């Protein structure tokens, strides 16, 4: 149930506070708390775009770059849910108190408890959603860390993130980026501006980080082509001036 007048951004637990010395955007983001009732049923949230470019919760990427924002207990919860959904693809049900105890969060399950805050952080970061049946649909993969979060990381961690992305092996992420760029370029040729292109890419369910990268690429491409055209026109004028 939704607890009216409450916000998970208020009174975050100690783990969330200490996990990243002010880096956690959930502390500044107001949203209504969802009070989970036992037993909780978990389902898979299937999203082709996210799954094609995302990272397994058990990956080193998530541990290095997502953990400062999610906190250790939320990362652990995402990993355990993913493991369970792999063996039970049609979903599973778990007792809330038992889950809390097994994660080392104690037996309390009231709306101020650690397990409630841990589950709510999945909702804050859009890694889970509540279905009409009240089941919790959870992403099997976490998306690449959005740029606005990367900017909050210490500078040397930002550099590590950039290096890891650049050195990543050729994966389906490349195909997603190529498709996004191709569609954006087509829209640009049809006369759509940046805002319209971004809106359309989002409506096609490309991840925000892919949209941001695509629009940056498109802007650089447009500038490059504009410069090439100018240089070409200047060259033609110079050539004509040399003709007898």
trRosetta pair geometry for C-beta under 8 A, 3 or more apart (Angstrom, degrees):
i j d omega theta_ij theta_ji phi_ij phi_ji
1 34 7.3 159 78 -159 25 61
1 35 5.0 -15 60 55 78 104
1 37 7.1 55 -7 -34 87 116
2 32 5.0 20 -161 145 108 133
2 33 7.2 137 -153 80 57 49
2 34 6.0 -39 -93 -103 62 62
2 35 7.4 172 -96 10 10 84
3 6 4.3 2 107 28 111 134
3 32 6.8 175 61 -176 59 88
3 33 4.8 -10 41 71 112 103
3 34 7.8 -179 3 -104 82 14
3 35 5.4 83 -41 -33 106 114
3 111 5.8 80 -51 -155 153 157
4 32 7.0 -22 -106 -136 40 122
6 10 7.3 -122 -168 47 65 124
6 32 6.5 82 73 -148 72 61
6 33 4.6 -40 110 14 119 115
6 111 7.5 17 152 152 173 135
7 10 4.8 87 76 -3 93 103
7 30 4.5 -41 -146 -149 140 81
7 31 6.2 110 -148 48 79 32
7 32 6.8 -57 -99 -89 56 32
7 33 6.9 175 -132 -33 8 87
8 12 7.5 62 162 -91 68 81
8 26 6.9 -47 118 176 104 106
8 31 5.7 -22 31 69 101 88
8 32 7.8 41 -13 119 89 15
8 33 4.9 128 -60 -89 87 83
8 117 6.8 149 -151 -132 103 72
8 120 4.6 -165 -113 145 150 140
8 121 7.5 -166 158 -70 140 58
8 123 7.9 122 5 72 162 111
8 124 6.2 -122 89 -68 138 121
9 12 7.1 -31 -162 -52 33 104
9 26 6.2 -156 -104 158 75 59
9 27 5.8 105 -160 -170 81 23
9 28 6.3 -72 -157 83 131 6
9 29 5.2 -172 -83 74 129 45
9 30 4.9 -88 24 -88 137 47
9 31 6.7 102 -24 17 99 70
10 30 7.8 34 -30 -116 89 83
11 112 7.8 -35 125 -139 139 97
12 16 4.1 -91 164 83 120 137
12 17 5.8 148 95 -53 108 82
12 24 7.3 166 167 107 170 145
12 26 6.8 114 -101 107 138 104
12 27 5.4 -77 -10 -100 146 86
12 117 7.0 130 -147 -161 60 132
13 16 5.3 96 59 10 71 101
13 17 7.2 -136 104 -5 37 92
13 71 7.9 81 71 -150 105 164
13 114 5.8 77 -108 -115 161 80
13 117 5.1 133 -18 102 118 164
14 17 5.6 -59 -149 38 36 112
14 18 5.9 14 163 -6 72 113
15 18 6.4 -69 -142 45 24 96
15 19 5.9 38 160 -45 64 108
15 71 4.7 88 131 -164 104 124
15 72 6.2 -104 -168 37 124 93
15 73 5.8 57 124 -1 168 111
15 114 7.7 73 8 -145 127 112
16 19 5.9 -43 -139 11 26 118
16 24 5.6 134 177 -172 86 174
16 26 6.7 -76 -164 75 132 125
16 27 7.0 157 141 -66 115 97
16 71 4.8 -60 -90 -69 63 139
16 117 7.3 -109 -25 157 134 125
16 121 7.2 -167 -98 -86 125 138
17 24 7.6 -104 -100 27 27 140
17 27 7.5 89 -98 -90 66 136
18 21 7.5 17 -153 -61 39 60
19 23 7.9 -100 102 59 77 102
19 24 6.4 73 68 -60 106 124
19 67 7.0 -132 -174 150 120 74
19 68 5.7 163 142 -149 93 43
19 69 7.7 -147 112 -38 126 8
19 70 7.8 -101 145 75 162 42
19 71 4.6 -137 -44 -106 159 68
19 72 6.7 -165 -108 -16 119 78
20 23 3.4 -78 142 49 120 113
20 24 5.2 133 55 -42 116 81
20 68 3.7 90 -88 -177 127 92
20 69 6.4 -8 -1 -69 159 44
20 152 7.8 58 151 134 132 113
22 27 7.7 -92 -139 53 45 151
23 68 5.4 -10 91 151 140 117
23 69 6.6 -94 122 -82 96 73
23 152 4.6 132 -150 145 84 113
23 153 6.6 61 -145 -89 141 46
24 27 5.0 85 95 -12 99 104
24 68 7.2 -146 -71 146 76 68
24 69 5.4 143 -119 -139 67 54
24 71 7.4 24 -107 -50 138 93
25 28 5.8 -63 -163 43 55 102
25 29 5.8 46 144 -23 82 115
25 69 6.5 -1 19 -143 86 113
25 148 7.5 58 -83 124 155 106
25 149 6.4 -95 -13 -100 131 87
25 152 6.9 -150 -53 -35 96 166
26 29 5.5 -64 -134 42 36 109
26 69 7.1 122 -12 179 101 81
26 121 6.0 -24 -112 -126 166 89
26 124 4.7 50 -120 150 111 157
26 125 7.2 -59 -72 -52 113 89
29 124 6.3 125 90 -161 131 108
31 123 7.4 -164 125 118 144 107
31 124 6.0 172 39 -108 146 80
33 111 6.2 95 132 -172 141 112
33 116 7.4 39 -176 157 117 113
33 120 5.8 -36 -139 -114 75 147
34 119 7.6 -97 81 118 104 108
34 120 6.1 166 42 -105 83 89
34 123 6.0 112 14 -36 129 169
34 130 6.0 -171 -138 -52 155 141
35 111 4.6 -48 -110 -97 109 108
35 116 6.6 -13 -130 -141 59 128
36 40 5.5 1 -179 -91 119 124
36 96 6.2 158 119 -112 109 135
36 109 7.8 -93 85 -176 92 99
36 115 7.8 -97 61 127 131 96
36 116 6.1 -169 27 -117 98 76
36 119 5.3 -6 -25 100 147 163
36 136 7.5 -7 -118 -56 119 133
37 40 7.4 146 77 -76 43 76
37 96 7.4 -127 160 -29 20 147
37 134 7.5 -14 44 169 107 138
38 95 5.5 40 -163 -157 120 59
38 96 3.5 -114 -81 10 104 108
38 97 6.4 -6 -90 -10 160 80
38 109 6.3 -1 -33 169 122 162
39 93 4.8 58 136 173 131 104
39 94 6.2 171 -165 82 98 25
39 95 5.3 -59 -106 -90 93 48
39 96 6.7 -170 -125 -23 39 77
40 93 7.0 168 85 -152 37 63
40 94 5.8 -22 61 62 86 79
40 96 5.5 90 -16 -76 108 89
40 99 7.3 -44 39 3 123 154
40 119 7.8 -117 -128 -121 163 149
40 136 6.1 3 180 3 107 123
41 91 5.9 33 176 168 96 123
41 92 7.3 -174 -148 97 64 29
41 93 4.6 -29 -96 -96 77 84
41 133 7.7 -42 69 118 136 113
41 134 7.7 87 40 101 103 75
41 135 4.2 -55 91 -120 106 94
41 136 6.9 159 85 21 52 73
42 81 5.5 -131 -171 -148 158 108
42 84 7.0 71 76 92 138 128
42 85 6.7 -100 124 -70 112 105
42 91 6.1 179 89 -151 50 80
42 92 5.9 -7 54 59 94 74
42 93 7.7 171 15 -89 69 34
42 94 7.2 8 -4 9 110 107
42 135 7.0 167 -93 -177 13 90
42 136 5.2 -30 -106 73 66 95
42 137 7.8 138 -164 -97 56 23
42 138 5.7 -9 -162 1 105 121
43 85 7.8 94 -174 -118 22 120
43 91 4.3 -27 -95 -95 71 116
43 131 6.8 19 34 -22 137 146
43 135 5.1 54 -11 142 114 130
43 136 7.1 166 24 83 74 42
43 137 4.8 -32 76 -103 99 71
43 138 7.3 150 73 17 45 72
44 85 5.1 129 -73 -172 94 136
44 89 6.6 -18 -19 -161 139 65
44 91 7.3 -126 -6 -73 72 72
44 137 7.0 -1 102 -155 19 78
44 138 6.9 -58 -120 65 35 69
44 140 5.8 8 -147 -51 101 108
45 128 6.9 -173 -22 -123 143 48
45 129 6.5 105 -104 26 139 99
45 137 4.1 102 -74 151 93 97
45 138 5.6 -158 0 80 106 15
45 139 4.8 -51 70 -74 118 51
45 140 7.3 -166 58 -15 68 71
46 51 7.1 -19 -156 -32 62 141
46 140 7.5 18 -96 0 56 117
47 50 4.1 37 98 25 118 113
47 51 6.0 152 79 -16 62 91
47 139 6.6 -33 23 -120 120 98
47 205 7.2 -146 -163 175 99 127
48 51 5.9 -64 -141 43 24 107
48 52 6.1 22 162 -22 64 112
48 205 7.8 76 56 113 89 134
49 52 6.0 -61 -148 33 25 108
49 53 6.7 -19 168 16 62 109
49 176 6.5 113 -147 -137 76 132
49 205 5.1 -178 -4 129 144 94
49 206 5.9 -156 -150 -114 147 37
49 207 5.8 179 140 -33 116 84
49 210 7.7 -114 -179 17 115 153
50 53 6.8 -84 -147 53 25 81
50 54 4.7 28 169 -38 70 131
50 139 6.1 -67 131 -148 148 126
50 141 5.9 170 141 78 89 100
50 143 5.2 -74 -135 -77 95 92
50 207 6.2 110 -89 -75 71 118
51 54 5.9 -44 -104 31 22 115
51 140 6.3 28 -105 67 105 108
51 141 5.2 129 -115 24 54 129
52 172 4.4 -103 -171 125 89 129
52 173 6.9 157 135 -76 76 49
52 175 7.3 -83 170 72 128 108
52 176 5.4 139 111 -58 123 127
53 143 7.1 30 95 -141 96 72
53 144 6.5 -51 141 -22 104 105
53 171 7.8 132 -118 108 55 116
53 172 6.7 -122 -71 100 59 87
53 173 4.1 97 -125 -108 85 85
53 176 5.0 -76 -56 36 122 158
53 177 8.0 112 -107 -40 135 83
53 207 6.4 -127 71 10 134 139
53 210 6.7 84 78 -64 176 125
54 139 7.3 -117 -169 163 170 124
54 141 3.2 127 103 131 127 117
54 142 5.5 164 -170 75 111 30
54 143 5.0 -66 -103 -91 99 38
54 144 7.1 -134 -112 -31 52 58
55 59 4.6 -103 177 48 102 148
55 61 4.4 -101 -143 76 158 132
55 62 5.4 -178 115 -48 123 93
55 66 7.9 -169 74 -21 130 133
55 141 5.9 142 57 -168 24 95
55 142 5.2 -32 63 62 85 87
55 143 7.9 46 16 150 81 4
55 144 7.3 97 -16 -83 108 52
56 59 4.5 116 63 -32 82 101
56 62 7.2 -106 93 -12 47 132
56 82 7.0 134 -163 169 81 160
56 140 7.9 -32 -118 151 67 74
56 141 5.9 -51 -78 -112 41 85
56 142 7.9 4 110 17 5 84
57 62 5.4 -171 -147 165 39 177
57 75 6.6 169 -173 -163 97 67
57 78 4.0 -160 -131 123 148 107
57 79 4.5 -152 118 -77 117 62
57 81 8.0 59 21 56 165 88
57 82 5.1 176 29 -11 123 146
57 141 7.5 -151 -32 -125 69 37
57 142 6.0 99 -84 -21 69 110
58 62 7.3 57 28 45 9 135
58 79 5.1 98 -75 -130 80 106
58 82 7.0 -137 -23 79 98 142
58 83 7.9 78 -52 -59 131 98
59 62 5.1 101 64 5 83 97
59 63 7.2 -149 102 -1 48 89
60 63 5.4 -58 -148 42 40 113
60 64 5.8 31 157 -16 73 111
61 64 6.2 -65 -145 41 24 102
61 65 5.9 -29 177 25 64 115
61 66 7.5 55 129 -7 70 102
61 164 6.9 160 -107 149 92 144
62 65 7.0 -77 -124 55 18 78
62 66 4.5 -30 -154 33 63 127
62 67 6.8 93 146 -41 63 83
62 75 6.3 150 146 -140 109 111
62 78 7.7 -129 -178 92 148 139
62 142 5.5 106 -104 39 113 143
63 66 7.6 3 -36 49 13 86
63 67 5.4 21 -157 -31 37 133
63 75 6.8 106 -99 -177 60 151
64 67 7.1 93 14 20 5 111
64 157 7.7 -177 166 -152 92 102
64 160 7.2 -110 166 125 134 130
64 161 7.9 177 121 -84 114 79
64 164 7.8 138 86 -48 150 166
65 68 7.3 -55 -170 18 27 103
65 145 4.8 -109 147 -35 121 145
65 150 7.8 -9 -161 -100 117 79
65 153 7.4 -41 -139 -86 77 150
65 157 7.5 154 -105 170 75 108
65 161 5.7 94 -104 -102 132 112
66 69 6.1 -75 -168 46 50 102
66 70 5.4 21 152 -4 89 121
66 75 6.7 137 103 -97 105 110
66 142 5.7 -2 -85 149 161 159
66 145 6.2 -156 -76 -83 72 104
67 70 6.0 -67 -125 51 31 97
67 71 7.2 -149 -172 26 62 1
67 72 6.5 34 -159 -82 107 55
67 75 5.1 -15 -103 -50 85 151
68 153 6.8 117 64 -107 159 90
69 125 7.0 112 128 -94 117 136
69 145 7.9 143 8 -135 141 110
69 149 5.8 -25 -68 -153 152 128
69 152 7.9 90 -83 81 108 136
70 74 4.0 -130 168 86 98 127
70 75 5.3 117 97 -52 132 81
70 78 7.5 -31 -179 -12 156 134
70 121 5.8 123 -152 145 68 130
70 125 6.5 -54 -93 -10 90 160
70 127 8.0 16 -109 -5 126 154
71 74 5.0 81 65 12 86 106
71 75 7.1 -160 90 -7 42 89
71 118 7.5 -117 88 -116 125 78
71 121 6.5 -78 30 -143 114 176
72 75 5.9 -61 -148 38 31 109
72 76 6.2 29 157 -18 68 109
73 76 5.6 -54 -147 39 32 113
73 77 6.2 36 153 -23 65 105
73 103 6.3 84 -150 160 94 125
73 105 6.3 78 -140 -77 139 120
73 114 6.8 -82 -176 165 174 108
73 118 4.5 -83 122 -112 117 127
74 77 5.5 -49 -144 35 32 114
74 78 6.4 36 154 -20 64 103
74 118 5.2 -168 -77 -159 71 77
74 121 4.5 -70 -97 86 146 133
74 122 6.3 -177 -155 -56 105 75
75 78 5.8 -52 -149 34 31 111
75 79 6.5 32 152 -20 63 106
76 79 5.7 -56 -151 35 32 113
76 80 6.4 27 154 -16 66 107
76 103 6.2 137 113 -145 128 105
77 80 5.9 -58 -147 38 31 108
77 81 6.2 30 156 -18 66 107
77 103 6.5 7 -79 -116 84 150
77 118 5.5 133 -29 154 150 119
77 119 7.1 -134 173 -82 161 60
77 122 7.1 -100 103 -54 128 123
78 81 5.9 -55 -144 37 29 110
78 82 6.3 31 156 -21 63 108
78 122 6.8 158 -78 -104 95 110
78 127 6.5 -40 -106 153 126 143
78 138 7.2 -175 -131 -176 72 126
78 142 7.1 33 172 -57 154 114
79 82 5.8 -56 -149 35 28 111
79 83 6.5 28 154 -19 63 106
80 83 5.7 -52 -148 35 32 112
80 84 6.4 30 155 -16 64 107
80 103 7.5 -113 -3 -88 159 105
81 84 5.8 -59 -151 39 31 110
81 85 6.2 26 155 -17 67 109
81 138 5.1 -15 140 97 144 168
82 85 5.9 -58 -143 39 29 107
82 86 6.5 37 154 -27 63 102
82 138 7.6 -121 -68 122 66 124
82 140 5.8 111 -127 -146 97 63
83 86 5.8 -51 -154 26 30 114
83 87 7.1 12 155 -3 62 105
84 87 6.2 -67 -155 44 34 99
84 88 5.9 -23 163 34 73 108
84 92 5.2 -95 159 35 118 149
84 94 7.9 -38 -153 -50 169 129
85 88 6.3 -74 -123 71 30 71
85 89 6.3 68 173 -108 69 42
85 91 7.3 -4 -118 -100 86 37
85 92 7.2 -136 -82 7 57 106
85 138 7.1 -152 -41 70 150 112
85 140 6.6 -126 95 -100 140 97
86 89 7.2 11 -147 -71 19 78
88 91 6.5 -61 134 84 103 17
88 92 4.4 77 92 -57 152 109
91 135 6.9 -20 -148 -163 145 141
94 98 6.6 -127 175 76 88 110
94 99 5.0 78 137 -60 128 119
95 98 4.0 68 78 13 107 114
95 99 6.6 179 85 -14 54 85
96 99 5.8 -56 -147 36 29 111
96 100 6.4 30 155 -20 64 107
96 109 4.7 92 121 -136 120 139
96 115 6.5 135 178 128 89 146
97 100 5.7 -56 -149 35 31 112
97 101 6.4 29 155 -17 65 107
97 107 5.3 26 -161 -160 99 77
97 109 5.3 -84 -77 -39 74 131
98 101 5.9 -57 -148 37 30 109
98 102 6.2 26 157 -16 66 111
99 102 5.9 -60 -145 40 28 109
99 103 6.4 18 158 -12 64 111
99 115 6.7 114 98 -145 96 135
100 103 6.0 -67 -150 41 27 104
100 105 4.6 -90 -167 75 79 107
100 106 6.2 -39 149 77 112 49
100 107 6.3 130 94 -120 120 26
100 108 7.1 -123 152 63 157 47
100 109 6.1 -150 -17 -82 152 85
100 113 7.0 -17 -131 150 150 132
100 114 7.1 125 -150 76 108 92
100 115 3.7 -72 -99 -60 109 142
101 104 7.8 45 178 -67 32 21
101 105 7.4 -97 -70 55 21 67
101 106 7.0 -36 -95 153 60 12
101 107 5.4 19 -72 -84 103 73
103 115 7.1 125 55 -102 133 96
103 118 7.5 -172 127 109 157 175
105 113 7.4 94 146 161 112 97
105 114 4.1 -147 -166 94 111 126
105 115 5.0 136 106 -60 146 81
105 118 6.7 -90 -99 -15 159 143
106 113 7.2 -137 82 -158 111 106
106 114 6.4 98 35 27 105 123
106 115 7.9 -134 65 -26 74 101
108 113 4.0 -169 117 -112 99 121
108 114 7.3 91 71 17 105 80
108 115 7.4 177 90 15 66 104
109 113 5.4 -88 -117 32 13 163
109 115 6.0 -33 -115 62 68 131
109 116 6.9 115 -170 -47 51 98
110 113 5.1 122 54 -28 60 104
110 116 7.1 -68 103 -20 36 144
111 116 5.3 179 -146 -180 36 168
112 116 7.0 44 26 57 7 137
112 117 7.9 16 -171 -44 34 106
113 116 4.8 97 61 6 81 103
113 117 7.2 -150 97 -2 44 88
114 117 5.7 -59 -149 40 34 109
114 118 6.1 37 154 -24 69 107
115 118 5.5 -50 -144 35 32 115
115 119 6.4 31 157 -16 64 105
116 119 6.0 -56 -149 39 28 108
116 120 6.3 29 153 -20 63 110
117 120 5.6 -55 -144 37 31 113
117 121 6.7 38 155 -28 63 98
118 121 6.0 -49 -157 22 31 111
118 122 7.7 36 145 -19 57 95
119 122 5.9 -47 -168 22 43 114
119 123 7.4 36 141 -12 66 101
119 128 7.7 -68 -172 70 71 155
119 136 7.4 -75 -164 -122 113 159
120 123 5.4 -52 -158 35 47 113
120 124 6.3 54 145 -27 73 100
121 124 5.2 -42 -142 30 42 118
121 125 6.4 20 165 -1 69 106
122 125 6.7 -70 -149 49 24 93
122 127 4.7 -95 -158 76 72 102
122 128 3.8 27 141 14 115 121
122 136 7.7 59 99 -178 142 125
122 138 6.7 -36 -177 -119 140 98
123 126 7.4 26 -176 -79 34 34
123 127 7.8 -89 -57 49 19 68
123 128 5.6 -61 -72 76 59 91
123 129 7.0 108 -123 -98 80 40
123 130 7.3 6 -108 -27 124 93
126 129 7.4 14 -148 -63 63 95
127 138 6.7 15 141 -153 78 75
127 139 5.1 -98 -162 28 63 116
127 142 6.3 -18 -117 -109 118 86
128 136 5.5 6 -180 178 126 98
128 137 6.4 157 -158 82 68 49
128 138 4.5 -20 -102 -101 99 70
128 139 6.9 -120 -69 1 53 76
129 136 7.6 157 76 -156 31 57
129 137 5.2 -18 61 61 82 102
130 134 6.4 -16 -170 -135 101 42
130 135 7.8 148 -157 76 55 36
130 136 6.3 -34 -101 -103 59 64
130 137 7.7 173 -98 17 9 84
131 134 6.8 -60 72 16 72 12
131 135 4.6 -7 44 60 125 83
131 136 7.4 -149 4 -80 90 15
131 137 5.4 92 -48 -26 107 109
139 142 6.5 113 104 -84 130 45
139 143 7.9 -50 172 -28 162 79
143 146 7.5 37 106 -51 119 78
143 207 5.0 168 -147 -142 133 142
143 209 6.6 160 155 13 113 124
144 165 7.6 62 -144 -107 130 118
144 173 7.9 84 -48 -132 126 135
144 207 7.0 118 34 122 91 150
144 209 4.8 -122 79 88 111 165
144 210 8.0 114 35 -48 127 76
145 149 5.1 -110 178 83 97 122
145 150 5.5 120 116 -62 114 87
145 161 6.9 -68 52 -146 133 140
145 209 7.5 100 86 -87 31 147
146 149 5.0 88 65 9 80 101
146 150 7.1 -142 102 -9 40 89
146 208 5.8 8 -117 91 113 120
146 209 5.4 -139 -110 -68 56 98
146 212 7.9 106 -155 -2 78 147
147 150 5.2 -51 -144 34 39 116
147 151 6.4 45 156 -25 68 101
147 209 6.4 145 -26 -120 82 83
147 212 5.6 -127 -5 130 135 166
148 151 5.9 -46 -152 28 31 116
148 152 7.4 32 148 -20 56 103
149 152 5.6 -54 -160 28 42 113
149 153 7.3 51 145 -32 66 95
150 153 5.8 -45 -163 12 42 116
150 158 5.8 99 171 -122 88 89
150 161 5.9 -147 -135 97 111 163
151 158 7.5 48 -103 -105 30 132
153 157 4.2 -107 162 90 119 120
153 158 5.1 155 82 -59 110 78
153 161 7.0 97 66 -18 162 136
154 157 4.7 84 62 9 82 107
154 158 7.1 -145 95 -10 40 86
155 158 5.5 -52 -151 31 35 115
155 159 6.6 34 152 -18 66 102
156 159 5.6 -48 -150 35 37 114
156 160 6.5 42 148 -21 64 102
157 160 5.3 -48 -147 35 37 116
157 161 6.4 43 150 -23 65 100
158 161 5.6 -51 -151 32 32 113
158 162 6.5 31 152 -18 64 104
159 162 5.7 -51 -148 36 33 111
159 163 6.3 33 153 -19 64 107
160 163 5.7 -56 -148 37 30 112
160 164 6.2 31 154 -21 65 107
161 164 5.8 -56 -147 35 29 110
161 165 6.4 28 156 -17 64 106
162 165 5.9 -57 -150 36 29 110
162 166 6.3 26 155 -17 65 110
163 166 5.8 -59 -146 39 30 110
163 167 6.0 10 162 -4 67 115
164 167 6.2 -66 -139 47 25 99
164 168 6.5 51 154 -54 61 91
165 168 5.7 -32 -155 -8 31 119
168 171 6.7 -54 148 2 110 116
168 173 7.4 5 119 51 142 144
170 174 5.5 -23 -155 -10 74 151
171 174 6.2 136 63 -1 47 91
172 175 5.1 -46 -160 34 56 117
172 176 6.4 59 143 -23 75 98
173 176 5.6 -52 -150 34 36 112
173 177 6.3 35 152 -18 67 105
174 177 5.8 -55 -149 37 31 110
174 178 6.2 32 153 -21 65 108
175 178 5.7 -53 -145 36 30 113
175 179 6.3 31 155 -19 64 106
176 179 5.8 -55 -149 36 29 110
176 180 6.3 29 153 -19 64 107
176 206 7.3 147 176 -132 102 93
176 210 6.1 -72 135 -123 111 148
177 180 5.7 -55 -147 37 31 111
177 181 6.2 30 155 -19 66 107
177 210 6.2 -140 -95 -143 68 99
177 213 6.8 -46 -130 105 109 132
177 214 7.1 -168 -152 -77 70 91
178 181 5.8 -56 -148 37 29 110
178 182 6.3 31 154 -21 64 108
179 182 5.7 -55 -148 35 30 112
179 183 6.4 25 157 -14 65 107
180 183 6.0 -59 -149 39 29 107
180 184 6.1 27 155 -18 65 111
180 201 6.2 57 -149 -140 98 121
180 206 5.2 98 -105 -128 120 151
180 210 5.3 -177 -54 157 168 111
180 211 7.2 -128 -164 -87 136 47
180 214 4.4 -101 135 -87 116 143
181 184 5.7 -56 -143 39 29 111
181 185 6.1 31 158 -21 65 107
181 214 5.5 -152 -79 -135 62 93
181 217 5.9 -48 -113 100 112 143
181 218 7.2 -177 -140 -65 74 87
182 185 5.9 -55 -148 35 26 110
182 186 6.5 28 153 -19 61 106
183 186 5.7 -55 -151 35 32 113
183 187 6.4 31 153 -18 65 105
183 200 7.8 -147 148 121 115 116
183 201 7.0 138 100 -97 125 85
183 204 7.2 -47 151 28 167 172
184 187 5.7 -55 -149 37 32 111
184 188 6.3 35 152 -22 65 105
184 197 5.3 70 -141 -174 84 125
184 201 6.5 2 -78 -70 98 124
184 214 5.0 157 -26 161 156 117
184 215 7.0 -142 -148 -81 148 55
184 217 7.9 103 81 77 148 102
184 218 5.1 -103 137 -72 128 139
185 188 5.6 -51 -148 34 32 114
185 189 6.5 33 153 -19 64 104
185 218 6.6 -161 -77 -116 66 101
185 221 7.3 -48 -102 105 106 158
186 189 5.8 -55 -151 35 31 111
186 190 6.6 27 151 -17 63 108
187 190 5.6 -60 -151 38 34 111
187 192 4.3 -39 165 42 94 137
187 196 7.2 -162 169 112 124 98
187 197 4.8 145 105 -109 140 92
187 200 6.1 171 -108 61 154 154
188 191 7.8 95 178 -34 31 10
188 192 6.3 -84 -86 60 34 82
188 197 6.5 8 -63 -82 78 142
188 218 6.1 177 -53 -168 147 124
188 222 7.1 -125 -175 -78 148 118
192 196 4.1 -125 -168 95 101 126
192 197 5.2 130 119 -59 120 80
192 200 7.2 -10 -179 -6 162 140
193 196 5.2 92 53 13 67 104
193 197 7.0 -129 102 -7 32 93
194 197 5.8 -59 -147 36 29 110
194 198 6.2 28 157 -19 66 107
194 215 6.1 79 -154 -153 98 118
194 218 7.8 162 -111 93 84 128
194 219 7.5 22 -101 -74 124 103
195 198 5.8 -55 -148 36 29 111
195 199 6.3 30 154 -19 64 108
196 199 5.7 -53 -148 36 31 113
196 200 6.4 29 154 -19 64 107
197 200 5.8 -58 -150 37 30 110
197 201 6.3 30 154 -20 66 106
197 215 6.7 144 100 -101 121 96
197 218 7.2 -101 136 88 163 174
198 201 5.8 -54 -147 35 30 110
198 202 6.4 29 155 -17 64 107
198 211 5.7 86 -142 178 78 121
198 215 5.9 4 -80 -74 98 140
199 202 5.9 -58 -151 37 29 110
199 203 6.4 29 152 -20 64 107
200 203 5.5 -54 -148 35 33 112
200 204 6.5 27 153 -14 65 105
201 204 5.7 -60 -153 40 32 108
201 206 4.7 -46 171 40 91 131
201 210 7.6 -149 168 105 126 94
201 211 4.6 147 109 -112 136 101
201 214 6.5 171 -123 71 160 149
202 205 7.5 46 177 -77 37 23
202 206 6.7 -85 -87 53 33 79
202 208 7.3 26 -104 -87 101 70
202 211 6.1 8 -63 -82 79 155
206 210 4.7 -110 171 87 104 125
206 211 5.4 130 103 -59 114 86
206 214 7.4 4 147 -6 155 147
207 210 4.7 90 61 6 82 104
207 211 7.1 -147 96 -7 41 86
208 211 5.4 -53 -145 35 36 115
208 212 6.2 38 156 -22 68 103
209 212 5.7 -48 -147 33 32 113
209 213 6.4 29 155 -15 63 106
210 213 5.8 -55 -146 40 31 109
210 214 6.0 34 154 -23 65 110
211 214 5.7 -57 -144 37 27 113
211 215 6.3 23 160 -16 65 108
212 215 6.2 -59 -147 37 25 106
212 216 6.5 25 154 -18 62 108
213 216 5.8 -56 -150 37 31 112
213 217 6.3 32 152 -19 65 108
214 217 5.7 -56 -150 37 30 112
214 218 6.2 31 152 -22 65 107
215 218 5.5 -49 -142 35 33 114
215 219 6.4 37 155 -22 63 103
216 219 5.8 -53 -151 33 30 112
216 220 6.5 26 153 -14 63 107
217 220 5.9 -59 -151 39 31 109
217 221 6.1 32 152 -22 66 109
218 221 5.5 -53 -145 36 31 114
218 222 6.3 33 155 -21 64 105
219 222 5.8 -53 -148 34 29 111
219 223 6.5 28 154 -17 63 106
220 223 5.8 -55 -149 37 32 111
220 224 6.2 33 153 -21 65 108
221 224 5.7 -56 -148 36 29 112
221 225 6.3 25 156 -16 65 107
222 225 5.9 -56 -146 38 29 107
222 226 6.2 31 154 -22 64 108
223 226 5.6 -55 -147 35 30 113
223 227 6.4 29 154 -18 64 105
224 227 5.8 -56 -151 35 30 109
224 228 6.4 30 152 -20 65 106
225 228 5.5 -51 -146 35 34 113
225 229 6.3 37 154 -22 65 104
226 229 5.8 -53 -151 33 30 112
226 230 6.5 30 151 -18 63 106
227 230 5.7 -54 -150 36 33 112
227 231 6.3 33 154 -18 66 107
228 231 5.8 -56 -148 38 30 111
228 232 6.2 33 153 -23 65 108
229 232 5.6 -55 -148 35 30 113
229 233 6.4 29 155 -18 65 105
230 233 5.9 -56 -149 35 29 109
230 234 6.4 27 154 -17 64 107
231 234 5.7 -57 -149 38 30 111
231 235 6.3 35 151 -24 64 106
232 235 5.6 -54 -151 32 31 114
232 236 6.6 31 152 -20 64 103
233 236 5.8 -51 -150 32 33 111
233 237 6.6 34 151 -18 64 104
234 237 5.7 -53 -152 34 34 112
234 238 6.4 35 151 -19 65 106
235 238 5.7 -55 -150 36 32 112
235 239 6.3 33 153 -20 66 106
236 239 5.6 -52 -146 35 32 112
236 240 6.4 33 154 -20 64 105
237 240 5.8 -54 -149 35 30 111
237 241 6.5 32 152 -22 63 106
238 241 5.7 -56 -154 32 31 114
238 242 6.8 24 152 -17 63 106
239 242 5.9 -63 -157 35 34 108
239 243 7.0 45 148 -36 66 97
240 243 5.7 -42 -155 11 39 117
